[in-house]
């Protein structure tokens, strides 16, 4: 009797759940097992800030994972590609025929004095990272006892967390080392409009500033010596791919676990997807590319499309945080590319900002802040790479731009 093939997935996050769900939906017949370090089913991390505000409860952000077997709280601590075995934290070993590394990423803890307890065992009381539902529960509990919060980091997570804490009634300040908020996805003008929208919600921002210490009294001390009084600190300084398991097993690792267009690693029968994977030199760290990778790998391993390839992503970065909404995609920083043209519309009264970046009659990038009515049409225009109308202003002011 032929033994049922086994696919082991290390990780039970967004990429892992998507792979398992799509694998079975596409007719895959192998036994798929998700080994998750967290003691719960997969969920959508993108919505953690909405759990913090109470908009969703923990169960509402759960993700489907097909007919896969879920092993929550079963952290993988060892990997032997030659023997096709993985070792779990309880000392047991599990065999596999194909392995998918979906280990995700860990929050970056910046080199700030006073963040940790004196014995070095963890973050001091009142200091939080936000990566898991357990983190969210701890932060929610502390927020009920707090009046002022400082968020260190003004990227997507920092902005959404600051907005959530403000919605809970806290006075919030963001300290951001970059020149302006969300500088990887926005330009300076969009960030200025975002800063104004945050101020209207009770969130002050300090771009171009670095936090260097947390004082004994719990204040956040900036590099210029200024101190921010607070009783709650949230670290939102980005994430770092979890590659230790792959590295110890001898796989090729750069910033992330190196994969090719088939999402294969340097070891036979081992693949990697999501926040831990590095493809063509890039670690995306966004849900959209993670799901695209999961879809390609599911198509390959299920047999639905054995020749499927992942050639990269043009991700849409989108934030919907209560009254604050923006979307950005493509090349939005054309300053050093003179062949590109820029079209902008700003409405200070409504707090909206719109920008198109064009190369001739082709769209290469866009930012929408405060009014996302045309985001779907713009995304399709970018994906299709079709010629634009003679008057591209139409793309910013009405629907139907890409029809």
GILINFEN-V821040 format. One record per pair of residues at least 12 apart in sequence whose ideal C-beta (glycine too) atoms are under 10 Angstrom apart, sorted by the first residue. I is the first residue (numbers start at 0). J is the second residue. Records with the same first field share a line. If there is no record, write none. Layout:
BEGIN
I: J, J
END
This chain:
BEGIN
2: 30, 96
3: 28, 29, 30, 96
4: 27, 28, 29, 30, 31, 95, 96, 97, 300
5: 29, 30, 31, 32, 68, 83, 93, 94, 95, 96, 97, 98
6: 18, 19, 22, 27, 29, 30, 31, 32, 33, 67, 95, 96, 97, 98, 99, 268, 270, 296, 300, 301
7: 30, 31, 32, 33, 34, 70, 75, 78, 83, 84, 85, 93, 94, 95, 96, 97, 98, 99, 100, 269
8: 22, 31, 32, 33, 34, 35, 64, 67, 68, 69, 70, 75, 95, 97, 98, 99, 100, 101, 102, 270, 272, 293
9: 32, 33, 34, 35, 36, 73, 74, 75, 78, 85, 87, 93, 95, 98, 99, 100, 101, 102, 103, 241, 244, 245, 269, 271, 275
10: 33, 34, 35, 36, 37, 41, 74, 75, 99, 100, 101, 102, 103, 241, 244, 271, 272, 273, 274, 275
11: 32, 33, 34, 35, 36, 37, 39, 40, 41, 42, 62, 64, 67, 69, 70, 71, 72, 73, 101, 103
12: 33, 35, 36, 37, 41, 42, 43, 44, 62, 101, 102, 103, 104, 130, 131, 273, 274, 275, 286, 289
13: 41, 42, 43, 44, 45, 62, 101, 103, 272, 273, 274, 286, 289, 290, 293
14: 41, 99, 100, 101, 102, 103, 271, 272, 273, 274, 275, 276, 286, 288, 289, 290, 291, 292, 293, 296
15: 31, 33, 34, 35, 41, 62, 64, 67, 69, 99, 100, 101, 102, 103, 272, 273, 289, 293
16: 33, 35, 40, 41, 42, 43, 61, 62, 63, 64, 65, 67, 69, 101, 290, 293
17: 41, 62, 63, 64, 65, 101, 272, 273, 286, 289, 290, 291, 292, 293, 294, 296, 297
18: 31, 33, 64, 65, 67, 99, 101, 262, 270, 272, 273, 289, 290, 292, 293, 294, 295, 296, 297, 300, 301
19: 31, 32, 33, 41, 62, 63, 64, 65, 66, 67, 68, 69, 99, 101, 293, 297
20: 41, 62, 63, 64, 65, 66, 67, 293, 294, 297
21: 63, 64, 65, 290, 293, 294, 295, 296, 297, 298, 300, 301, 303
22: 64, 65, 66, 67, 99, 293, 294, 296, 297, 298, 299, 300, 301, 303
23: 63, 64, 65, 66, 67, 297, 301
24: 63, 65, 66, 297, 301, 303
25: 65, 294, 297, 298, 299, 300, 301, 302, 303, 304
26: 301, 302, 303
27: 65, 66, 67, 297, 298, 300, 301, 302, 303
28: 301, 302
29: 67, 95, 96, 97, 300, 301, 302
30: 66, 67, 68, 95, 96
31: 64, 65, 66, 67, 68, 69, 97, 99, 297, 300
32: 67, 68, 69, 70, 73, 93, 95
33: 64, 65, 67, 68, 69, 70, 71, 73, 99, 101
34: 68, 69, 70, 71, 72, 73, 74, 75, 85, 87, 88, 93, 95, 101, 102
35: 64, 69, 70, 71, 72, 73, 74, 75, 101
36: 71, 72, 73, 74, 75, 76, 88, 102, 103, 131, 241
37: 71, 72, 74, 131, 132, 133
38: 71, 72, 73, 132, 133
39: 57, 58, 61, 69, 71, 72, 131, 132, 133
40: 57, 58, 61, 62, 63, 64, 69, 71
41: 60, 61, 62, 63, 64, 67, 69, 71, 101
42: 55, 57, 58, 59, 60, 61, 62, 131, 132
43: 55, 59, 60, 61, 62, 286
44: 60, 62, 103, 129, 130, 131, 132, 135, 156, 274, 286
45: 60, 155, 156, 159, 285, 286, 287, 317, 318, 319
46: 59, 60, 135, 159, 319
47: 60, 129, 130, 131, 132, 134, 135, 138, 156, 159, 160, 163
48: 129, 135, 155, 156, 158, 159, 160, 161, 162, 163, 164, 166, 318, 319, 320, 321
49: 135, 159, 163, 166, 319, 320, 321
50: 129, 132, 135, 136, 138, 139, 163
51: 129, 134, 135, 136, 138, 139, 142, 159, 160, 162, 163, 164, 166, 167, 233
52: 139, 142, 159, 162, 163, 164, 165, 166, 167, 320, 321
53: 139, 163, 166, 167
54: 163, 166, 321
57: 132, 133, 135, 136
60: 132, 135
65: 297
70: 87, 93
72: 87, 88, 89
73: 85, 87, 88, 89, 91, 93
74: 87, 88, 89, 102, 244
75: 87, 88, 93, 98, 100, 102, 244
76: 88, 89, 90, 243, 244, 247
77: 90, 92, 244, 247, 248
78: 95, 98, 100, 244, 245, 247, 248, 249, 250, 266, 269
79: 92, 248, 249, 266
80: 95, 98, 245, 248, 249, 250, 264, 265, 266, 267, 268, 269
81: 248, 249, 266, 267
82: 94, 95
83: 95, 96, 97, 98, 266, 267, 268, 269
84: 98
85: 98, 244, 248
86: 244
95: 268, 269
96: 268
97: 267, 268, 269, 270, 296, 300
98: 248, 264, 266, 267, 268, 269, 270, 271
99: 262, 264, 269, 270, 271, 272, 273, 293, 296, 297, 300
100: 241, 242, 244, 245, 248, 250, 255, 256, 258, 262, 264, 266, 269, 270, 271, 272, 273, 275, 276
101: 241, 270, 271, 272, 273, 274, 275, 276, 289, 292, 293, 296
102: 240, 241, 242, 243, 244, 245, 255, 256, 271, 272, 273, 274, 275, 276
103: 130, 131, 238, 240, 241, 273, 274, 275, 284, 289
104: 130, 237, 238, 239, 240, 241, 242, 255, 273, 274, 275, 282, 284
105: 128, 130, 238, 239, 240, 241, 242, 243, 274
106: 127, 128, 129, 130, 131, 134, 152, 156, 234, 235, 236, 237, 238, 239
107: 128, 152, 234, 235, 236, 237, 238, 239
108: 122, 126, 128, 234, 236, 239
109: 151, 152, 176, 209, 210, 211, 234, 236, 237
110: 211
111: 126, 151, 209, 210, 211, 212, 213, 219, 220, 232, 234, 236
112: 210, 211, 212, 213, 214, 220
113: 126, 211, 212, 213, 214, 215, 217, 218, 219, 220, 232
114: 126, 151, 210, 212, 213, 232, 234
115: 213
122: 137, 213, 232, 234
123: 213, 217, 232
124: 141, 217, 230
125: 141, 144, 145, 148, 213, 217, 229, 230, 231, 232, 233
126: 141, 149, 151, 213, 217, 219, 231, 232, 233, 234
127: 139, 141, 142, 148, 150, 160, 231, 232, 233, 234, 235
128: 156, 233, 234, 235, 236, 238
129: 150, 156, 157, 159, 160, 163, 233, 234, 235
130: 156, 234, 235, 238
134: 233
135: 160, 163
138: 160, 163, 164, 231, 233
139: 163, 167
141: 230, 231, 232, 233
142: 163, 164, 167, 168, 169, 230, 231, 233
143: 167, 168, 169
144: 230, 231
145: 164, 167, 168, 169, 170, 229, 230, 231, 232
146: 168, 169, 170, 228, 229, 230, 231
147: 164, 169, 170, 171, 172, 217, 227, 228, 229, 230, 231
148: 160, 161, 163, 164, 165, 167, 169, 170, 171, 172, 173, 202, 227, 229, 230, 231, 232, 233
149: 161, 164, 170, 171, 172, 173, 174, 203, 205, 210, 213, 217, 218, 219, 227, 228, 229, 230, 231, 232, 233, 234
150: 162, 163, 164, 171, 172, 173, 174, 175, 202, 204, 219, 229, 231, 232, 233, 234, 235, 236
151: 172, 173, 174, 175, 176, 208, 209, 210, 213, 219, 227, 232, 233, 234, 235, 236
152: 173, 174, 175, 176, 177, 180, 210, 233, 234, 235, 236, 237
153: 173, 174, 175, 176, 177, 179, 180, 181, 182, 190, 193, 194, 197, 204, 205, 206, 208, 235, 236
154: 173, 175, 177, 180, 181, 182, 183, 184, 235, 236, 237, 238
155: 180, 181, 183, 184, 185, 235, 237, 284, 285, 316, 317, 318, 320, 325
156: 181, 233, 234, 235, 236, 237, 238, 318
157: 173, 174, 175, 180, 181, 204, 233, 234, 235, 236, 237
158: 173, 175, 180, 181, 190, 193, 194, 196, 197, 202, 204, 235, 318, 320, 323, 325
159: 235, 318, 319, 320, 321, 323
160: 173, 233, 234, 235, 320
161: 173, 180, 197, 200, 201, 202, 203, 204, 233, 235, 320, 323
162: 196, 197, 200, 201, 202, 318, 320, 321, 322, 323
163: 233, 320, 321
164: 201, 202, 231, 233
165: 197, 200, 201, 202, 320, 321
166: 200, 201, 320, 321, 322
168: 201
169: 201, 202, 229, 230, 231
170: 201, 202, 203, 228, 229
171: 197, 200, 201, 202, 203, 204, 229, 231, 233
172: 201, 202, 203, 204, 205, 219, 227, 228, 229
173: 194, 197, 202, 203, 204, 205, 206, 208, 233, 235
174: 203, 204, 205, 206, 207, 208, 209, 210, 219, 221, 222, 225, 227, 232
175: 190, 194, 204, 205, 206, 207, 208, 209, 210, 235, 236
176: 205, 206, 207, 208, 209, 210, 222, 236
177: 190, 206, 207, 208, 209
178: 190, 206, 207
179: 191, 193, 194, 204, 206, 207
180: 192, 193, 194, 197, 204, 206
181: 193, 316, 318, 325, 327
182: 206, 332
183: 237, 284, 316, 327, 331, 332
184: 285, 314, 315, 316, 317, 318, 325, 326, 327, 328, 331, 332, 366
185: 316, 318, 325, 327, 331, 332, 352, 354, 366, 368
186: 327, 331, 332, 333, 334, 341, 343, 352, 354, 356, 364, 366
187: 206, 332
188: 343, 345, 352, 354, 366, 368
189: 325, 327, 331, 343, 345, 351, 352, 353, 354, 366, 367, 368, 369
190: 204, 206, 325, 352, 366, 368
191: 206, 345, 352, 368
192: 325, 345, 346, 347, 349, 350, 351, 352, 366, 368, 369
193: 318, 323, 325, 350, 352, 368, 369
194: 206
195: 347, 350, 352
196: 320, 321, 322, 323, 324, 325, 350, 351, 352, 368, 369
197: 320, 323
199: 322, 323, 350
200: 320, 321, 322, 323
202: 323
203: 227
205: 219, 221, 223, 225, 227
207: 222, 223
208: 221, 222, 223, 225, 227
209: 221, 222, 223
210: 222, 227, 232, 234, 236
211: 223, 224
212: 226
213: 229, 232
214: 226, 228
216: 228, 229
217: 229, 230, 231, 232
218: 230, 232
219: 232
237: 284
238: 274, 282, 284
239: 254, 255, 274, 275, 282, 284
240: 252, 253, 254, 255, 256, 271, 273, 274, 275, 276, 277, 282, 284
241: 255, 256, 273, 274, 275
242: 254, 255, 256, 257, 271, 275, 276, 277, 282
244: 256, 275
245: 257, 264, 265, 266, 269, 271, 275, 276
248: 264, 265, 266, 269
249: 265, 266
250: 264, 265, 266, 269, 271
251: 264, 265, 266, 277
252: 264, 265, 271, 275, 277
253: 277, 280, 282
254: 275, 277, 280, 281, 282, 284
255: 271, 273, 274, 275, 276, 277, 278, 280, 281, 282, 283, 284
256: 269, 270, 271, 272, 273, 275, 276, 277, 278, 282
257: 271, 276, 277, 278, 279, 280
258: 270, 271, 272, 275, 276, 277, 278, 279, 292, 296, 309
259: 278, 279, 308, 309
260: 278, 279, 295, 307, 308, 309, 310, 311
261: 295, 296, 299, 305, 306, 307, 308, 309
262: 276, 278, 292, 293, 295, 296, 299, 300, 307, 308, 309
263: 296, 299
264: 276, 277
270: 292, 295, 296, 299, 300
271: 292, 296
272: 288, 289, 290, 291, 292, 293, 294, 295, 296, 297, 309
273: 285, 286, 288, 289, 290, 292, 293
274: 286, 288, 289
275: 289
276: 288, 289, 292, 296, 309
278: 292, 309, 310, 311, 312
279: 309, 310, 311
281: 311, 312
283: 311, 312, 314
284: 314
285: 312, 314, 315, 316, 317
286: 314, 316, 317
287: 312, 313, 314, 315, 316, 317, 328
288: 309, 311, 312, 313, 314
289: 312, 314
290: 312
291: 309, 310, 311, 312, 313, 314
292: 309, 312
293: 309
294: 307, 309
295: 307, 308, 309, 310
296: 309
313: 328, 329, 330, 363, 364, 378, 381, 382
314: 327, 328, 329
315: 327, 328, 329, 365, 374, 375, 377, 378, 381, 382
316: 328, 331, 366
317: 367, 371, 374, 378
318: 368
319: 371
322: 350, 369
323: 350, 368, 369
324: 351, 367, 368, 369, 370, 371, 374
325: 351, 352, 366, 367, 368, 369, 370, 371, 374
326: 365, 366, 367, 368, 370, 371, 373, 374, 375, 377, 378
327: 354, 364, 365, 366, 367, 368, 374
328: 362, 363, 364, 365, 366, 367, 374, 377, 378, 381, 382
329: 355, 356, 362, 363, 364, 365, 366, 377, 378, 380, 381, 382
330: 356, 358, 362, 363, 364, 365, 381
331: 354, 355, 356, 363, 364, 365, 366
332: 356, 364
333: 354, 356, 357, 358, 363, 364
336: 356, 358, 363
338: 357, 358, 359, 363
339: 356, 357, 358, 359, 363, 364
340: 355, 356, 357, 358, 359, 363, 391
341: 354, 355, 356, 357, 364
342: 354, 355, 356, 357, 365, 391, 392, 394, 395
343: 355, 356, 366, 395
344: 367, 370, 392, 395, 396
345: 368, 369
346: 369, 370
349: 369, 370
350: 368, 369, 370
351: 367, 368, 369, 370, 371, 395
352: 366, 367, 368, 369, 370
353: 365, 366, 367, 368, 369, 370, 371, 372, 373, 377, 392, 394, 395, 396
354: 366, 367, 368, 395
355: 367, 377, 380, 387, 391, 392, 394, 395, 400
356: 381
357: 387, 391, 394
359: 386, 387
360: 385, 386, 387, 388, 389, 391
361: 380, 381, 383, 384, 385, 386, 387
362: 377, 378, 379, 380, 381, 382, 383, 384, 385, 386, 387, 391, 394, 400, 401
363: 381, 384
364: 377, 381
365: 377, 378, 380, 381, 394, 395
367: 395
370: 395, 396
372: 395, 396, 397, 398
373: 393, 394, 395, 396, 397, 398, 399, 400, 401
375: 398, 400, 401
376: 393, 394, 397, 398, 399, 400, 401, 402
377: 394, 395, 400, 401
378: 401
379: 400, 401, 402
380: 394, 400, 401, 402
381: 401
382: 401
383: 401
385: 401
387: 400, 401
388: 400, 401
END
